[in-house]
Amino acid sequence: MIPQCSPIFSFENLRTIFPEAPATSWRSDNPDEEVVVSFEKFKKSAPRLSESERTKPFTILAVGEFSPGGHTALRACQEALSKCFHRDVQVQAMEDPKLVDSWRQSPLEGEDWPQANATGLLDNIQNASALFPDKIDMCIVPFDLWPGDDWNYVFGLAHCGDGGLSVTSLWRLGDFDGHRSGEAILRAVKTVIHEAGHVFGLDHCVEHPCCMNGSNNYADGELQPLEFCPSCLQKLSWKLDLDPLRHIFDMQRLCAEWGFATEAARYEEMIASSTETVIYEKQGEFFISAHGDTNYDHAVVDYRGGFLYGTLDNFVGVKAVMDASFEGHLNGARVEITYGEERDMEGAAEIASLVAPEDIVVVVDVTGYLTDVDVVIEKCSDPWLQKLVEQSFQGAPFSYEILDGCQDPISQIDETSIYKQVTDRCLLLAIPCDGGDYNSHIVRCRPSSIRAASQALQLLFGQFVKQGRK
């Protein structure tokens, strides 16, 4: 859920920078296959993946012997698929191409140009599931392919749809060990993303220049861009529960890191065209307060064994607030980092002088209340505010509890005591920690709790913007 005050992603705005699809030879040779598939039709034919399907690793099987440059291309493909589809991607190697049981000499190139049957290779991989601990989603090979029948060659081939499988050949994509290896790697990345799109249910695209455009030859392939067009990106976002803005940001970073300058600039253009930042312009009304000055003598934070350790009362609330702020989800909220929390709460008192009874104040801090949930809502006694919390957290990606009072064994007093003097619409968004007195001792918390607190702030503010402070 993205609050209304955040950058709003617009597929329609994105369309303004996408022209019509190029008239490739593939389209002219395959008129019956090249048709527009509407978003509504796609949703009926390609059901959304379950959470377990979305979170399982995407597995590449590398079949054959790869050159050093070929291994670099494999790494680029692995990173690109991970950034593109927000999945863990793993590579399994099988140097012996024993899964290829049908070879021929290329009819165009003649002798000394062996080609493997791509269709047979895909069938053999699917039939040899006992060889692989994880289901294979994609095969990448360093040799040439042909799919059978009257075809001369193919860059890649996919058995489409859920549970699908694809194969990509690096053979015709360029010299991965030469001075123009970057161009070859870019072609490889384009090809694997195209084939993965088929695995996730996308047909060839005929609406715009798109990574899913069909390719009949080298010239067609050079016309094919790296990015998905708005139509295909919308379909993937729905099917994979993909955040389209995060997808574009991640792909821009990938292109910058691998030196794909033209593609990086294109993704920057997509970011600018597809987002609108709507600012919640009313003053005050929604206050977020976190302190950052408890114990300067022991400002220690360490990560080990899956936990954060330190005098966490110092900074953990500030961390959650800043994460939400820098992700652009709190535009218009009044965010205050206060001081004096362990003395007279002077900072909170200054902010309280600006708060009206109808305003909301969310204090972000730690709690020593032991629980397995990600975050705890404490001191939330106002019925209207309790309802706002429940509405905000419907379907939230974290677990939580709501407590009227405070079960904290370390301290019953925090900044909410100050704010509640002027408004009942005040709550403590608490990050559970354990191990003793969090003011002066090393304690621990789960990093997931900090992330959950950041997400909770986004959802609370988004729901408040939607319904107002009545």
Secondary structure as UniProt FT lines:
FT   TURN            4..5
FT   STRAND          7..9
FT   HELIX           11..15
FT   TURN            16..17
FT   HELIX           25..29
FT   TURN            31..33
FT   HELIX           39..45
FT   HELIX           51..55
FT   STRAND          58..63
FT   HELIX           68..85
FT   STRAND          89..94
FT   TURN            98..99
FT   STRAND          103..106
FT   TURN            107..109
FT   STRAND          110..117
FT   HELIX           118..127
FT   HELIX           129..131
FT   STRAND          138..141
FT   STRAND          144..146
FT   TURN            149..150
FT   STRAND          156..159
FT   TURN            162..163
FT   STRAND          165..169
FT   TURN            171..172
FT   TURN            176..177
FT   TURN            179..180
FT   HELIX           181..199
FT   TURN            200..201
FT   TURN            211..212
FT   HELIX           218..223
FT   HELIX           230..240
FT   HELIX           244..258
FT   HELIX           261..274
FT   STRAND          275..277
FT   STRAND          286..291
FT   HELIX           296..298
FT   STRAND          301..304
FT   TURN            305..306
FT   STRAND          307..310
FT   TURN            312..315
FT   HELIX           316..326
FT   TURN            327..328
FT   TURN            331..332
FT   STRAND          334..338
FT   TURN            341..344
FT   HELIX           346..352
FT   TURN            353..354
FT   TURN            357..358
FT   STRAND          360..367
FT   STRAND          375..378
FT   HELIX           383..392
FT   TURN            393..395
FT   STRAND          400..402
FT   HELIX           416..419
FT   TURN            420..422
FT   STRAND          426..432
FT   TURN            438..440
FT   STRAND          443..445
FT   HELIX           447..467
//
